[in-house]
Amino acid sequence: MKISNLLSGVRIVLAPFFLVLFFLPRWYGADKFIITLILIPLFILLQITDYLDGKIARTTNTVTDFGKHFDPFCDALANLTILFCFMYDGFFPLLLYFIILYREFGITFLRMIASQHSFAIPAKMGGKVKTVLYICAAGFSLFIMLIESTALFSSQVCHYLRMVNLVLYCLAVLLSVITFVDYLREYRKKLHSQV
């Protein structure tokens, strides 16, 4: 297996590990501060593998059709897992999560159909910016969790931080819908060019 695909696969393993760790304070009363301190480097590691797999594939000229499908799949799985945790913990509403969920399944379906027509739909700049917004919103949620677990700031400050965080999630959702439409147009254009 190529190193780039191996790095992508690491996210499949780390994502459920993040989920289990996230809920340990709720399930077993584990210390939320300590768990958050573990989640932060784990979250960073997930993002590093996402950055490195594509970079290594391009620099070593090992970009494959499998990788073009596997990498976005691993991204979606990791992002949906992390975002589920923060949605469940009240950082953003369920409706926004389902918009993201349906968008990711929609893109996966488009890529699957495209592969049957012998072309791939690679990641575009808009999709990458959307992922950066996911990361920023989720990273900010981790920061808020850390602050709330130390009780160094008033509940009012934490409330304002959560409002800012919600705006980040709303922007990410808005961009996810816009990029889905863009990918749909790209798919239709490539499909018509084959006719």
C-alpha positions in Angstrom: 0.0 0.0 0.0 1.3 3.5 -0.9 2.3 5.7 2.0 -0.3 8.4 1.0 -3.1 5.8 1.2 -1.7 4.5 4.4 -1.9 8.0 5.9 -5.4 8.4 4.7 -6.3 5.0 6.3 -4.9 6.2 9.6 -7.8 8.7 9.9 -10.3 5.7 9.7 -8.6 4.3 12.8 -8.2 7.6 14.7 -11.7 8.9 14.1 -13.5 6.4 16.2 -10.8 6.7 18.8 -11.6 10.4 18.9 -15.3 9.6 19.4 -14.7 7.2 22.3 -12.3 9.6 24.0 -14.7 12.5 23.6 -17.5 10.6 25.4 -15.5 9.2 28.2 -16.3 12.0 30.6 -20.0 11.5 29.8 -20.0 7.7 30.0 -17.5 7.1 32.8 -17.0 10.4 34.5 -13.4 10.8 33.2 -11.8 14.2 33.8 -12.9 16.5 31.0 -9.8 18.7 31.2 -7.5 15.7 30.8 -9.5 14.2 28.0 -9.6 17.5 26.2 -5.8 17.7 26.5 -5.6 14.3 24.8 -8.2 15.2 22.1 -6.3 18.4 21.0 -3.1 16.6 19.8 -5.2 13.8 18.4 -7.3 16.3 16.4 -4.0 17.9 15.2 -2.7 14.5 14.1 -5.9 13.9 12.1 -5.4 17.1 10.3 -1.7 16.5 9.7 -2.4 13.1 8.0 -5.0 14.8 5.9 -2.4 17.4 4.7 0.4 14.9 4.3 -1.3 12.2 2.3 -2.1 14.5 -0.6 1.2 16.2 -0.5 3.2 12.9 -0.5 1.0 11.5 -3.4 1.7 14.6 -5.5 5.4 15.0 -4.7 6.2 11.2 -5.3 3.9 11.1 -8.3 1.8 8.3 -6.8 -1.6 9.9 -7.3 -4.0 7.1 -8.2 -7.8 6.8 -9.0 -8.1 4.8 -5.8 -6.4 7.6 -3.8 -8.7 10.2 -5.4 -11.6 8.3 -3.9 -10.1 6.9 -0.7 -8.7 10.3 0.6 -12.0 12.2 0.4 -13.8 9.2 1.9 -11.4 9.2 4.9 -11.7 13.0 5.2 -15.5 12.7 5.3 -15.5 9.9 7.8 -13.1 11.8 10.1 -14.9 15.1 9.8 -18.3 13.7 10.2 -17.2 11.8 13.4 -15.6 14.9 14.9 -18.5 17.2 14.0 -21.0 14.6 15.4 -19.2 14.9 18.8 -19.5 18.7 18.8 -23.0 18.7 17.6 -24.0 16.2 20.3 -22.3 18.4 22.9 -24.4 21.4 21.8 -21.9 23.5 19.8 -24.2 23.6 16.8 -27.7 22.3 15.9 -28.6 18.9 14.5 -30.0 20.5 11.4 -26.6 21.9 10.4 -25.0 18.5 11.0 -27.5 16.8 8.7 -26.8 19.3 6.0 -23.1 18.5 6.2 -23.9 14.7 6.4 -26.1 14.8 3.3 -23.6 16.9 1.4 -20.7 14.5 2.1 -22.9 11.5 1.1 -23.9 13.4 -2.0 -20.3 14.1 -3.0 -19.4 10.5 -2.4 -22.3 9.3 -4.6 -21.3 11.8 -7.3 -17.7 10.4 -7.3 -19.0 6.9 -7.4 -21.2 7.6 -10.5 -18.4 9.6 -12.1 -16.0 6.6 -11.7 -18.5 4.5 -13.6 -18.2 6.9 -16.5 -14.4 6.6 -16.3 -13.6 10.0 -14.9 -12.8 11.3 -11.4 -14.0 14.4 -9.6 -10.9 15.6 -7.7 -11.0 17.9 -4.7 -11.4 21.6 -5.7 -10.3 24.7 -4.0 -13.8 25.5 -2.6 -13.9 22.0 -1.1 -10.5 22.6 0.5 -11.6 25.9 2.0 -14.7 24.2 3.3 -12.5 21.6 5.0 -10.4 24.4 6.5 -13.6 26.0 7.9 -14.6 22.6 9.4 -11.2 22.4 11.0 -11.3 25.9 12.4 -14.8 25.5 13.8 -14.0 22.1 15.4 -10.6 23.4 16.7 -12.4 26.4 18.3 -14.9 24.0 19.9 -11.9 22.1 21.4 -10.5 25.4 22.7 -13.9 26.3 24.3 -14.1 22.8 25.9 -10.6 23.4 27.4 -11.7 26.8 28.8 -15.0 25.4 30.2 -13.2 22.5 31.8 -10.9 24.9 33.7 -13.7 27.3 34.8 -11.2 30.2 34.4 -13.7 32.3 32.5 -17.3 33.3 33.4 -20.2 31.4 31.8 -21.0 34.6 29.9 -17.6 34.6 28.2 -18.0 31.0 27.3 -21.5 31.8 25.9 -20.1 34.5 23.6 -17.3 32.1 22.5 -19.9 29.5 21.6 -21.8 32.1 19.6 -18.7 32.9 17.6 -18.1 29.2 17.2 -21.7 28.8 15.9 -21.0 31.4 13.3 -18.0 29.4 12.1 -20.1 26.3 11.8 -22.8 28.2 9.9 -20.1 29.5 7.4 -18.8 26.0 7.0 -22.3 24.7 6.3 -23.0 27.5 3.8 -19.7 26.8 2.0 -20.4 23.0 2.0 -23.7 23.6 0.2 -22.1 26.1 -2.3 -19.3 23.6 -3.1 -21.7 20.8 -3.5 -23.5 22.8 -6.2 -20.1 23.5 -7.8 -19.2 19.8 -7.8 -22.6 18.9 -9.3 -22.0 21.4 -12.1 -18.5 19.9 -12.6 -20.0 16.4 -12.8 -22.6 17.5 -15.4 -20.0 19.3 -17.5 -17.7 16.3 -17.6 -20.6 14.0 -18.3 -21.8 16.1 -21.2 -18.3 16.3 -22.6 -18.3 12.5 -23.0 -21.5 12.5 -24.9 
